[in-house]
Amino acid sequence: MRLIINGEPETIAATTLSQLLAVLDYEGEWLATAVNGELVHREDRDDHLLNDNDRIEILTPMQGG
């Protein structure tokens, strides 16, 4: 499937948002996700189906100060 992940085009075999996060090795991490500008809550990731050319944003927290 062709997706745009954090602004970069990618081809990845995943049909749900949770599968995509597993393929990208984000499992278990605290993060925020959005698909096509809409926030997807953690509990909805298993059911959120992806489509070709979806724009995915994955945000992780930063430490610092």
Protein Blocks (a to p, Z undefined) as FASTA:
>chain_A
ZZdeehiacddddfbfklmmmmnopghiacdddeehiacdfklmmmmccdehiacddddd
dedZZ
